[in-house]
């Protein structure tokens, strides 16, 4: 499996699901992907990543959650402009 491709991370604005606010996060590298959310900082769906790589992605979410939330708030603010 090729691992020299660039890892891309995308995230949603802040959404409410089951009465809780969260940010959905997706990591992609070629055909591989992993999806998780903040504030849980857990990967809930993935394909192609090894278990130790999932642990690293979850730690990344934990360490960077405040920055990701800040950026997600900016996206959420833009959503209100188009309603």
N, CA, C and O atoms as a DFTB+ gen file, in Angstrom:
332 C
 N C O
     1  1       0.843      -1.184       0.000
     2  2       0.000       0.000       0.000
     3  2       0.886       1.244       0.000
     4  3       1.806       1.351       0.811
     5  1       0.618       2.163      -0.886
     6  2       1.400       3.400      -0.982
     7  2       1.149       4.287       0.228
     8  3       0.004       4.548       0.596
     9  1       2.239       4.748       0.844
    10  2       2.087       5.607       2.014
    11  2       2.798       6.940       1.834
    12  3       2.993       7.677       2.800
    13  1       3.185       7.251       0.602
    14  2       3.905       8.500       0.391
    15  2       2.983       9.619      -0.094
    16  3       3.453      10.682      -0.500
    17  1       1.680       9.382      -0.051
    18  2       0.738      10.420      -0.431
    19  2       0.505      11.364       0.740
    20  3       0.730      11.003       1.895
    21  1       0.057      12.559       0.436
    22  2      -0.194      13.557       1.463
    23  2      -1.467      13.228       2.238
    24  3      -2.500      12.899       1.654
    25  1      -1.373      13.322       3.556
    26  2      -2.547      13.135       4.418
    27  2      -3.348      14.428       4.406
    28  3      -2.800      15.511       4.612
    29  1      -4.636      14.308       4.165
    30  2      -5.523      15.473       4.174
    31  2      -6.491      15.340       5.332
    32  3      -6.995      14.252       5.610
    33  1      -6.751      16.453       6.008
    34  2      -7.729      16.480       7.082
    35  2      -8.788      17.510       6.740
    36  3      -8.471      18.657       6.424
    37  1     -10.039      17.103       6.803
    38  2     -11.145      18.040       6.617
    39  2     -12.034      17.962       7.847
    40  3     -12.022      16.964       8.568
    41  1     -12.801      19.011       8.084
    42  2     -13.669      19.039       9.257
    43  2     -14.905      19.860       8.940
    44  3     -14.908      20.703       8.044
    45  1     -15.950      19.588       9.700
    46  2     -17.221      20.287       9.526
    47  2     -17.234      21.545      10.379
    48  3     -16.312      21.817      11.148
    49  1     -18.303      22.294      10.216
    50  2     -18.593      23.332      11.187
    51  2     -19.117      22.640      12.435
    52  3     -19.182      21.411      12.480
    53  1     -19.487      23.405      13.438
    54  2     -20.041      22.813      14.651
    55  2     -21.476      22.398      14.363
    56  3     -22.283      23.200      13.891
    57  1     -21.787      21.139      14.651
    58  2     -23.135      20.603      14.435
    59  2     -23.656      20.058      15.757
    60  3     -22.883      19.749      16.664
    61  1     -24.968      19.946      15.852
    62  2     -25.584      19.354      17.032
    63  2     -26.122      17.989      16.658
    64  3     -26.909      17.853      15.721
    65  1     -25.691      16.978      17.398
    66  2     -26.151      15.605      17.180
    67  2     -26.439      14.982      18.538
    68  3     -25.605      15.035      19.442
    69  1     -27.596      14.404      18.676
    70  2     -28.010      13.798      19.947
    71  2     -27.928      14.796      21.099
    72  3     -27.582      14.431      22.223
    73  1     -28.249      16.057      20.811
    74  2     -28.246      17.090      21.831
    75  2     -26.867      17.592      22.236
    76  3     -26.750      18.386      23.169
    77  1     -25.810      17.138      21.540
    78  2     -24.448      17.563      21.865
    79  2     -23.809      18.240      20.662
    80  3     -24.034      17.837      19.521
    81  1     -23.010      19.273      20.923
    82  2     -22.271      19.939      19.858
    83  2     -21.013      19.139      19.550
    84  3     -20.334      18.646      20.451
    85  1     -20.718      19.019      18.253
    86  2     -19.515      18.287      17.864
    87  2     -18.998      18.795      16.526
    88  3     -19.684      19.521      15.806
    89  1     -17.782      18.396      16.215
    90  2     -17.149      18.676      14.935
    91  2     -16.751      17.332      14.336
    92  3     -16.052      16.547      14.977
    93  1     -17.190      17.066      13.121
    94  2     -16.797      15.844      12.435
    95  2     -15.462      16.084      11.729
    96  3     -15.252      17.131      11.118
    97  1     -14.566      15.104      11.820
    98  2     -13.229      15.227      11.241
    99  2     -12.962      13.997      10.379
   100  3     -13.288      12.873      10.761
   101  1     -12.363      14.226       9.207
   102  2     -12.016      13.114       8.317
   103  2     -10.570      13.254       7.878
   104  3     -10.131      14.325       7.457
   105  1      -9.836      12.146       7.983
   106  2      -8.463      12.067       7.494
   107  2      -8.482      11.200       6.242
   108  3      -9.134      10.156       6.213
   109  1      -7.761      11.635       5.203
   110  2      -7.689      10.871       3.961
   111  2      -6.249      10.829       3.463
   112  3      -5.525      11.823       3.509
   113  1      -5.858       9.656       2.988
   114  2      -4.547       9.477       2.379
   115  2      -4.720       8.425       1.290
   116  3      -4.792       7.230       1.578
   117  1      -4.784       8.870       0.047
   118  2      -5.050       7.942      -1.050
   119  2      -6.405       7.290      -0.858
   120  3      -7.416       7.980      -0.724
   121  1      -6.433       5.965      -0.844
   122  2      -7.678       5.215      -0.665
   123  2      -8.048       5.032       0.808
   124  3      -9.152       4.592       1.127
   125  1      -7.126       5.369       1.691
   126  2      -7.374       5.187       3.122
   127  2      -8.136       6.374       3.693
   128  3      -7.954       7.508       3.251
   129  1      -9.001       6.102       4.690
   130  2      -9.696       7.194       5.364
   131  2      -9.970       6.813       6.812
   132  3      -9.993       5.635       7.169
   133  1     -10.174       7.826       7.630
   134  2     -10.582       7.637       9.022
   135  2     -11.482       8.807       9.389
   136  3     -11.161       9.962       9.106
   137  1     -12.610       8.502      10.020
   138  2     -13.560       9.536      10.424
   139  2     -13.734       9.508      11.932
   140  3     -13.863       8.445      12.540
   141  1     -13.735      10.683      12.517
   142  2     -13.921      10.798      13.956
   143  2     -14.633      12.086      14.289
   144  3     -15.155      12.763      13.403
   145  1     -14.657      12.431      15.572
   146  2     -15.307      13.664      15.981
   147  2     -14.636      14.236      17.222
   148  3     -13.929      13.548      17.959
   149  1     -14.884      15.492      17.412
   150  2     -14.442      16.227      18.593
   151  2     -15.720      16.696      19.274
   152  3     -16.601      17.181      18.564
   153  1     -15.894      16.597      20.567
   154  2     -14.869      16.459      21.593
   155  2     -14.538      15.019      21.981
   156  3     -13.689      14.809      22.847
   157  1     -15.177      14.024      21.374
   158  2     -14.896      12.629      21.746
   159  2     -13.461      12.220      21.435
   160  3     -12.873      11.410      22.151
   161  1     -12.902      12.778      20.370
   162  2     -11.534      12.455      19.937
   163  2     -11.369      10.961      19.691
   164  3     -10.349      10.370      20.044
   165  1     -12.379      10.364      19.086
   166  2     -12.364       8.939      18.763
   167  2     -12.605       8.759      17.270
   168  3     -13.445       9.442      16.683
   169  1     -11.872       7.845      16.664
   170  2     -12.118       7.465      15.278
   171  2     -13.241       6.437      15.311
   172  3     -13.143       5.421      16.000
   173  1     -14.309       6.704      14.563
   174  2     -15.479       5.824      14.604
   175  2     -15.625       4.967      13.355
   176  3     -16.358       3.979      13.353
   177  1     -14.926       5.349      12.298
   178  2     -14.993       4.591      11.049
   179  2     -13.687       4.770      10.309
   180  3     -13.150       5.875      10.240
   181  1     -13.167       3.669       9.749
   182  2     -11.911       3.798       9.006
   183  2     -11.758       2.645       8.035
   184  3     -12.419       1.614       8.156
   185  1     -10.874       2.841       7.073
   186  2     -10.505       1.794       6.127
   187  2      -9.062       2.024       5.719
   188  3      -8.696       3.114       5.279
   189  1      -8.236       0.981       5.871
   190  2      -6.857       1.044       5.418
   191  2      -5.841       1.470       6.460
   192  3      -4.640       1.321       6.234
   193  1      -6.284       1.997       7.597
   194  2      -5.355       2.400       8.649
   195  2      -5.158       1.245       9.627
   196  3      -6.100       0.520       9.947
   197  1      -3.927       1.085      10.095
   198  2      -3.600       0.076      11.092
   199  2      -4.050       0.575      12.474
   200  3      -4.172       1.783      12.674
   201  1      -4.298      -0.331      13.428
   202  2      -4.724       0.089      14.767
   203  2      -3.784       1.094      15.434
   204  3      -4.248       2.014      16.109
   205  1      -2.478       0.935      15.257
   206  2      -1.545       1.895      15.861
   207  2      -1.637       3.263      15.200
   208  3      -1.395       4.281      15.848
   209  1      -1.984       3.297      13.921
   210  2      -2.168       4.577      13.232
   211  2      -3.441       5.271      13.725
   212  3      -3.469       6.497      13.842
   213  1      -4.481       4.506      14.011
   214  2      -5.727       5.064      14.558
   215  2      -5.442       5.731      15.899
   216  3      -5.961       6.812      16.180
   217  1      -4.626       5.095      16.721
   218  2      -4.261       5.674      18.021
   219  2      -3.563       7.014      17.827
   220  3      -3.831       7.965      18.561
   221  1      -2.668       7.096      16.842
   222  2      -1.965       8.352      16.565
   223  2      -2.953       9.427      16.111
   224  3      -2.845      10.577      16.537
   225  1      -3.912       9.071      15.254
   226  2      -4.908      10.045      14.801
   227  2      -5.772      10.531      15.958
   228  3      -6.090      11.718      16.031
   229  1      -6.156       9.636      16.861
   230  2      -6.947      10.041      18.027
   231  2      -6.149      10.966      18.936
   232  3      -6.699      11.924      19.479
   233  1      -4.866      10.694      19.107
   234  2      -4.017      11.590      19.905
   235  2      -3.888      12.955      19.230
   236  3      -3.866      13.987      19.900
   237  1      -3.805      12.951      17.904
   238  2      -3.759      14.220      17.166
   239  2      -5.026      15.027      17.448
   240  3      -4.954      16.230      17.698
   241  1      -6.193      14.363      17.407
   242  2      -7.446      15.060      17.697
   243  2      -7.444      15.638      19.104
   244  3      -7.876      16.772      19.310
   245  1      -6.963      14.868      20.074
   246  2      -6.895      15.339      21.460
   247  2      -5.991      16.559      21.587
   248  3      -6.354      17.548      22.223
   249  1      -4.821      16.482      20.982
   250  2      -3.834      17.556      21.128
   251  2      -4.220      18.819      20.379
   252  3      -3.784      19.911      20.743
   253  1      -5.037      18.686      19.335
   254  2      -5.357      19.835      18.493
   255  2      -6.831      20.214      18.522
   256  3      -7.281      21.001      17.689
   257  1      -7.586      19.668      19.465
   258  2      -9.021      19.907      19.428
   259  2      -9.412      21.373      19.600
   260  3     -10.377      21.816      18.977
   261  1      -8.708      22.129      20.408
   262  2      -9.067      23.538      20.593
   263  2      -8.885      24.320      19.291
   264  3      -9.719      25.159      18.951
   265  1      -7.813      24.053      18.570
   266  2      -7.565      24.722      17.298
   267  2      -8.613      24.314      16.253
   268  3      -9.104      25.154      15.499
   269  1      -8.948      23.029      16.217
   270  2      -9.955      22.549      15.254
   271  2     -11.316      23.147      15.581
   272  3     -12.049      23.544      14.675
   273  1     -11.664      23.217      16.865
   274  2     -12.946      23.831      17.262
   275  2     -12.980      25.297      16.852
   276  3     -13.996      25.781      16.353
   277  1     -11.885      25.997      17.057
   278  2     -11.809      27.416      16.676
   279  2     -12.069      27.584      15.176
   280  3     -12.823      28.465      14.764
   281  1     -11.439      26.731      14.369
   282  2     -11.627      26.808      12.922
   283  2     -13.040      26.389      12.530
   284  3     -13.614      26.948      11.595
   285  1     -13.606      25.410      13.236
   286  2     -14.971      24.968      12.951
   287  2     -15.972      26.071      13.262
   288  3     -16.983      26.195      12.570
   289  1     -15.714      26.874      14.287
   290  2     -16.587      28.003      14.620
   291  2     -16.612      29.017      13.482
   292  3     -17.650      29.619      13.205
   293  1     -15.476      29.204      12.825
   294  2     -15.422      30.123      11.690
   295  2     -16.305      29.612      10.556
   296  3     -17.015      30.392       9.921
   297  1     -16.264      28.308      10.299
   298  2     -17.122      27.719       9.267
   299  2     -18.583      27.894       9.649
   300  3     -19.407      28.265       8.812
   301  1     -18.907      27.629      10.913
   302  2     -20.286      27.748      11.378
   303  2     -20.786      29.170      11.218
   304  3     -21.947      29.384      10.872
   305  1     -19.925      30.141      11.465
   306  2     -20.318      31.537      11.305
   307  2     -20.691      31.864       9.869
   308  3     -21.630      32.624       9.634
   309  1     -19.970      31.303       8.902
   310  2     -20.278      31.530       7.494
   311  2     -21.600      30.883       7.084
   312  3     -22.286      31.384       6.193
   313  1     -21.955      29.789       7.722
   314  2     -23.199      29.104       7.378
   315  2     -24.407      30.015       7.607
   316  3     -25.375      29.964       6.849
   317  1     -24.352      30.839       8.637
   318  2     -25.480      31.721       8.940
   319  2     -25.649      32.827       7.901
   320  3     -26.744      33.368       7.753
   321  1     -24.585      33.169       7.184
   322  2     -24.680      34.190       6.153
   323  2     -25.547      33.736       4.968
   324  3     -26.124      34.566       4.265
   325  1     -25.632      32.440       4.756
   326  2     -26.337      31.915       3.578
   327  2     -27.711      31.364       3.894
   328  3     -28.297      30.680       3.055
   329  1     -28.238      31.632       5.051
   330  2     -29.584      31.159       5.412
   331  2     -30.629      32.183       5.039
   332  3     -31.819      31.962       5.266
